[in-house]
């Protein structure tokens, strides 16, 4: 969705000089526009996500708002994360109840298990569950995260010099979506349990990702290697998703080790993302279409926000991230929100077309929740 210029002081208008001694018309006093209540917007977006996408009988988020009840496993993990955003902000117990229902529905629709063919999809479920445990202390979430983490580690092999495979039936294809989130997960398990084994995994996965799929000249994160069975790196596709998870991996490893090189890597990729005309044309995160691509911007927003909140992030970088996110939020609100439904589409610069996917709606909710958190922390 496009962003508009942030509210500011009114422009001064000078009167013409009728005679040489006529003074100019004084400029009006600066007018401060009222601050946007991002928390209220997040509430509206959360309500819309439930109203238009939640299956109250099967307890999962449907594919779109047009009555399609198709189930997508990895979307449910982001649905859990979005509910966690709402609960963290409001402490409303209704979020807790829906989270528990979602986990029941997710497992039931996934053949009565949380395990999956795709390593990256399991990583998202594990990350959301670990966060749910940290916020609620419910041991069921921790058990699910641990189950998934044990299975995810089996995806590591030495093809392409290491890395976790994308899926169990394609072990030679390694990509950022399967590796950077795994590094985040390992680092977060280490921060929780202080097991040296988890930190070793985080470092190993991150090192492979950085060596193989990060442009050393710019910090741009590439998508994958050997996707066509030719051993080549795909450098054509610039996805916000990939930048976001690499930022998150560097941040998590910095928090686990206090080694500033990890934080510097995250800040470098963030700076590239904000300036790149492909990833952020005119300062607005790119349109990456519907379906799975609809979640990509939300993932970038989540980890860029985490980087902005980190106390060790430089003040200049923090201010840059906050301005960028606010610009995107303003564009979403003024140009890309269908009212009164409060629906969002693939572009944050234009109104959505029907049908609206749950993935794109979730990304919009993530942006508004991020801005509400930054506002509450007085970072905006």
C-alpha positions as CSV (number, residue, x, y, z in Angstrom):
1,X,0.0,0.0,0.0
2,X,1.3,3.4,-0.8
3,X,2.3,5.8,1.8
4,X,1.6,9.6,1.9
5,X,3.7,12.3,3.4
6,X,3.6,12.3,7.2
7,X,1.6,15.0,8.9
8,X,3.6,18.2,9.4
9,X,3.4,21.9,9.7
10,X,1.3,23.9,7.2
11,X,3.3,25.5,4.4
12,X,3.9,29.2,4.8
13,X,2.5,31.4,2.0
14,X,4.2,34.8,1.4
15,X,2.2,37.7,0.1
16,X,3.4,39.6,-3.0
17,X,5.2,42.9,-2.6
18,X,3.0,45.6,-3.9
19,X,5.5,48.3,-3.0
20,X,9.1,48.0,-2.0
21,X,8.2,48.8,1.6
22,X,5.2,46.5,2.0
23,X,6.2,43.7,4.4
24,X,5.4,40.1,3.5
25,X,2.3,38.4,4.9
26,X,3.4,36.6,8.0
27,X,3.4,32.8,7.9
28,X,0.6,31.1,9.9
29,X,1.5,29.4,13.1
30,X,2.6,25.8,12.7
31,X,-0.3,23.3,13.1
32,X,0.4,19.9,14.5
33,X,-1.7,17.2,13.1
34,X,-3.2,14.8,15.6
35,X,-1.2,11.6,16.1
36,X,-2.6,8.4,14.5
37,X,-4.0,6.0,17.0
38,X,-2.3,2.9,15.7
39,X,-3.6,0.7,18.4
40,X,-7.2,1.5,17.4
41,X,-6.4,0.7,13.8
42,X,-4.8,-2.6,14.9
43,X,-8.0,-3.5,16.8
44,X,-10.1,-2.9,13.6
45,X,-7.7,-5.0,11.5
46,X,-7.8,-7.9,14.1
47,X,-11.6,-7.8,14.1
48,X,-11.7,-7.9,10.3
49,X,-9.3,-10.9,10.1
50,X,-11.6,-12.9,12.4
51,X,-14.8,-11.7,10.8
52,X,-13.9,-12.5,7.2
53,X,-11.4,-15.3,7.4
54,X,-11.9,-17.3,10.6
55,X,-13.7,-20.7,10.3
56,X,-15.5,-20.9,13.7
57,X,-16.3,-24.6,13.2
58,X,-12.9,-25.9,12.0
59,X,-10.8,-23.3,13.9
60,X,-8.4,-22.1,11.3
61,X,-8.0,-19.2,8.9
62,X,-9.6,-19.8,5.5
63,X,-7.8,-19.0,2.2
64,X,-9.8,-15.9,1.4
65,X,-12.9,-13.8,2.2
66,X,-15.0,-15.4,-0.6
67,X,-16.0,-18.5,1.2
68,X,-13.1,-20.7,0.2
69,X,-12.3,-22.9,3.2
70,X,-9.0,-24.1,1.8
71,X,-6.4,-24.8,4.4
72,X,-2.8,-23.6,4.3
73,X,-0.6,-24.9,7.1
74,X,2.1,-22.1,7.2
75,X,-0.5,-19.4,7.1
76,X,-1.9,-20.7,10.4
77,X,1.5,-20.1,12.0
78,X,1.4,-16.4,11.1
79,X,-2.2,-16.4,12.2
80,X,-1.0,-17.5,15.6
81,X,1.7,-14.8,15.6
82,X,-0.9,-12.1,14.8
83,X,-3.1,-13.3,17.7
84,X,0.0,-13.1,19.9
85,X,0.5,-9.5,18.7
86,X,-3.0,-8.7,19.8
87,X,-2.7,-10.5,23.1
88,X,0.7,-8.9,23.9
89,X,-0.8,-5.4,23.2
90,X,-4.1,-5.8,25.0
91,X,-3.9,-8.8,27.4
92,X,-7.5,-9.6,26.2
93,X,-8.2,-13.3,27.1
94,X,-10.2,-13.7,24.0
95,X,-7.0,-13.9,22.1
96,X,-5.8,-16.7,24.3
97,X,-9.0,-18.7,23.6
98,X,-8.7,-18.2,19.8
99,X,-5.0,-19.2,19.9
100,X,-5.8,-22.5,21.6
101,X,-8.6,-23.1,19.1
102,X,-6.3,-22.4,16.2
103,X,-3.7,-24.9,17.4
104,X,-6.4,-27.6,17.6
105,X,-7.6,-26.7,14.1
106,X,-4.1,-26.5,12.7
107,X,-3.2,-30.0,13.9
108,X,-6.5,-31.6,12.8
109,X,-6.3,-30.2,9.3
110,X,-2.6,-31.3,9.1
111,X,-3.4,-35.0,9.4
112,X,-3.4,-34.8,13.2
113,X,0.2,-33.7,13.5
114,X,2.3,-30.6,13.5
115,X,5.0,-32.2,11.4
116,X,5.0,-31.3,7.7
117,X,6.7,-31.9,4.4
118,X,8.2,-28.4,4.3
119,X,11.0,-27.5,6.7
120,X,10.3,-23.8,6.4
121,X,6.6,-24.2,7.2
122,X,7.5,-26.1,10.4
123,X,9.9,-23.4,11.3
124,X,7.2,-20.8,11.3
125,X,4.9,-23.0,13.4
126,X,7.8,-23.6,15.9
127,X,8.7,-19.9,16.1
128,X,5.1,-18.9,16.8
129,X,4.7,-21.7,19.4
130,X,7.9,-20.7,21.2
131,X,6.7,-17.1,21.3
132,X,3.3,-18.3,22.6
133,X,5.0,-20.2,25.4
134,X,7.1,-17.2,26.3
135,X,4.0,-15.0,26.6
136,X,1.6,-17.5,28.2
137,X,3.8,-20.1,29.9
138,X,1.5,-22.8,28.6
139,X,3.7,-25.9,28.3
140,X,1.8,-27.2,25.3
141,X,3.2,-24.5,23.1
142,X,6.7,-25.3,24.2
143,X,6.2,-29.0,23.6
144,X,5.0,-28.3,20.0
145,X,8.0,-26.1,19.3
146,X,10.4,-28.7,20.7
147,X,8.8,-31.5,18.6
148,X,9.2,-29.4,15.4
149,X,12.8,-28.2,16.2
150,X,13.9,-31.8,16.5
151,X,12.4,-32.7,13.1
152,X,13.7,-29.5,11.5
153,X,17.3,-30.4,12.3
154,X,17.0,-33.6,10.2
155,X,16.8,-31.3,7.2
156,X,20.5,-30.4,7.4
157,X,22.8,-32.1,4.9
158,X,26.0,-31.4,3.1
159,X,24.6,-30.9,-0.3
160,X,25.4,-27.3,-1.4
161,X,28.0,-27.2,1.4
162,X,25.4,-27.5,4.1
163,X,22.2,-25.8,5.0
164,X,18.7,-27.1,5.8
165,X,16.7,-28.3,2.8
166,X,13.4,-26.6,1.7
167,X,11.4,-29.9,1.8
168,X,11.9,-33.5,2.6
169,X,11.5,-34.7,-0.9
170,X,14.0,-32.2,-2.4
171,X,17.0,-32.4,-0.1
172,X,19.4,-30.8,-2.6
173,X,17.5,-27.5,-2.8
174,X,18.5,-25.0,0.0
175,X,17.0,-21.6,0.4
176,X,16.8,-18.6,2.7
177,X,13.2,-19.4,3.8
178,X,14.3,-22.7,5.3
179,X,17.6,-21.5,6.8
180,X,17.2,-18.0,8.2
181,X,14.1,-18.8,10.3
182,X,15.8,-22.0,11.5
183,X,18.7,-19.8,12.8
184,X,16.2,-17.5,14.6
185,X,14.6,-20.6,16.1
186,X,17.8,-22.1,17.3
187,X,19.0,-18.8,18.8
188,X,15.7,-18.3,20.6
189,X,15.8,-21.8,22.1
190,X,19.3,-21.0,23.3
191,X,18.0,-17.7,24.9
192,X,15.3,-19.7,26.6
193,X,17.3,-22.8,27.8
194,X,20.9,-21.8,27.4
195,X,21.8,-25.1,25.8
196,X,25.2,-24.8,23.9
197,X,23.9,-27.2,21.3
198,X,21.2,-24.8,20.2
199,X,23.6,-21.9,19.9
200,X,26.0,-24.1,17.9
201,X,23.1,-24.8,15.5
202,X,22.2,-21.1,15.2
203,X,25.8,-20.2,14.4
204,X,26.2,-23.0,11.9
205,X,23.0,-22.2,10.0
206,X,23.6,-18.5,10.0
207,X,27.2,-19.0,8.7
208,X,26.0,-21.1,5.8
209,X,23.3,-18.6,4.9
210,X,25.7,-15.7,5.0
211,X,28.4,-17.4,3.0
212,X,26.0,-18.9,0.4
213,X,23.0,-16.6,0.0
214,X,24.0,-13.0,1.0
215,X,25.6,-10.6,-1.5
216,X,28.9,-9.6,0.2
217,X,28.8,-6.3,-1.7
218,X,25.4,-5.0,-0.6
219,X,23.8,-7.2,2.1
220,X,21.0,-8.2,-0.3
221,X,19.7,-11.7,0.6
222,X,19.2,-14.1,-2.3
223,X,16.5,-16.7,-2.4
224,X,18.1,-20.1,-2.9
225,X,20.6,-22.4,-4.5
226,X,20.1,-25.4,-6.7
227,X,16.4,-24.9,-7.2
228,X,16.7,-26.2,-10.8
229,X,19.2,-28.9,-10.0
230,X,22.0,-26.9,-11.5
231,X,23.9,-25.8,-8.4
232,X,23.3,-22.2,-9.3
233,X,22.2,-19.4,-7.0
234,X,19.0,-17.6,-8.0
235,X,19.9,-13.9,-7.8
236,X,17.0,-12.6,-9.8
237,X,14.2,-12.6,-7.3
238,X,14.2,-9.9,-4.7
239,X,11.8,-10.8,-1.9
240,X,11.0,-8.8,1.2
241,X,10.6,-12.1,3.0
242,X,14.3,-13.1,2.6
243,X,15.5,-9.7,3.8
244,X,13.2,-9.9,6.8
245,X,14.3,-13.4,8.0
246,X,18.0,-12.6,7.6
247,X,17.5,-9.5,9.7
248,X,15.8,-11.6,12.3
249,X,18.5,-14.2,12.3
250,X,21.3,-11.6,12.8
251,X,19.3,-9.9,15.5
252,X,18.6,-13.2,17.4
253,X,22.2,-14.2,17.2
254,X,23.4,-10.8,18.5
255,X,21.0,-11.2,21.4
256,X,22.3,-14.7,22.1
257,X,26.0,-13.8,21.8
258,X,26.4,-10.0,22.1
259,X,28.7,-10.1,19.1
260,X,28.1,-6.9,17.2
261,X,29.0,-8.4,13.8
262,X,25.6,-10.1,13.8
263,X,23.8,-6.9,14.5
264,X,25.8,-5.1,11.9
265,X,24.8,-7.6,9.3
266,X,21.1,-7.1,10.2
267,X,21.4,-3.3,10.0
268,X,23.2,-3.6,6.6
269,X,20.5,-5.7,5.1
270,X,17.8,-3.4,6.5
271,X,19.5,-0.3,5.0
272,X,19.6,-2.0,1.6
273,X,16.0,-3.0,1.8
274,X,14.7,0.5,2.6
275,X,16.7,2.0,-0.3
276,X,16.3,-0.7,-2.9
277,X,13.9,0.5,-5.7
278,X,12.7,-3.1,-6.3
279,X,12.0,-4.0,-2.6
280,X,10.7,-0.6,-1.6
281,X,9.7,1.5,-4.7
282,X,9.0,5.1,-3.6
283,X,9.5,4.0,0.0
284,X,6.6,1.5,0.0
285,X,7.2,-2.2,0.3
286,X,6.6,-3.9,-3.1
287,X,3.5,-5.7,-4.2
288,X,4.4,-9.4,-4.1
289,X,1.0,-10.6,-5.2
290,X,-1.4,-12.9,-3.4
291,X,-1.3,-16.4,-1.9
292,X,2.1,-17.1,-0.2
293,X,3.6,-13.8,-1.5
294,X,0.9,-11.9,0.5
295,X,2.7,-12.7,3.7
296,X,6.2,-11.6,2.6
297,X,5.8,-7.9,3.6
298,X,4.4,-8.8,7.0
299,X,7.5,-11.0,7.7
300,X,9.8,-8.1,6.8
301,X,7.8,-5.7,9.0
302,X,8.0,-8.1,12.0
303,X,11.7,-8.4,12.0
304,X,12.4,-4.8,11.0
305,X,10.3,-3.8,14.0
306,X,12.3,-6.1,16.3
307,X,15.5,-4.4,15.0
308,X,14.0,-1.0,15.8
309,X,13.2,-2.1,19.3
310,X,16.6,-3.6,20.1
311,X,18.4,-1.1,22.4
312,X,21.8,-1.7,20.7
313,X,20.5,-0.6,17.3
314,X,21.9,2.8,16.4
315,X,19.7,5.8,17.0
316,X,19.9,6.8,13.4
317,X,18.9,3.4,12.2
318,X,16.1,3.2,14.7
319,X,14.7,6.5,13.5
320,X,15.0,5.4,9.8
321,X,13.1,2.2,10.4
322,X,10.3,3.9,12.4
323,X,9.9,6.5,9.6
324,X,9.8,3.8,7.0
325,X,7.2,1.8,8.8
326,X,5.1,4.8,9.6
327,X,5.1,5.9,5.9
328,X,3.9,2.4,4.9
329,X,1.2,2.5,7.6
330,X,0.0,5.9,6.5
331,X,-0.2,4.7,2.9
332,X,-2.1,1.6,4.0
333,X,-4.6,3.7,5.8
334,X,-5.2,6.4,3.2
335,X,-4.9,4.5,0.0
336,X,-5.2,0.7,0.5
337,X,-7.8,0.0,3.2
338,X,-11.3,-1.0,2.0
339,X,-13.7,0.5,4.5
340,X,-15.9,-0.3,6.3
341,X,-14.7,-3.9,6.0
342,X,-11.1,-3.0,6.9
343,X,-9.6,-5.3,4.2
344,X,-6.1,-5.1,2.7
345,X,-4.8,-6.4,-0.5
346,X,-1.5,-7.2,-2.2
347,X,-0.5,-3.5,-2.7
348,X,-0.1,-1.0,0.1
349,X,-0.6,1.7,-2.4
350,X,-4.0,0.7,-3.9
351,X,-7.4,-0.6,-2.7
352,X,-7.7,-4.4,-2.7
353,X,-9.6,-6.3,-5.3
354,X,-11.8,-9.4,-4.6
355,X,-11.2,-11.9,-3.3
356,X,-8.8,-10.8,-0.5
357,X,-6.5,-13.5,0.7
358,X,-5.9,-14.2,4.4
359,X,-2.2,-13.8,3.8
360,X,-2.5,-10.2,2.6
361,X,-4.8,-9.4,5.4
362,X,-2.4,-10.8,8.0
363,X,0.5,-8.7,6.6
364,X,-1.6,-5.6,7.0
365,X,-2.5,-6.6,10.6
366,X,1.3,-7.2,11.3
367,X,2.1,-3.6,10.1
368,X,-0.6,-2.0,12.2
369,X,0.4,-4.0,15.3
370,X,4.0,-3.1,14.7
371,X,3.2,0.6,14.6
372,X,1.1,0.3,17.7
373,X,4.0,-1.2,19.5
374,X,6.5,1.4,18.3
375,X,4.0,4.1,19.3
376,X,3.6,2.6,22.8
377,X,7.4,2.5,23.2
378,X,7.7,6.1,22.1
379,X,9.9,5.1,19.1
380,X,7.6,6.7,16.5
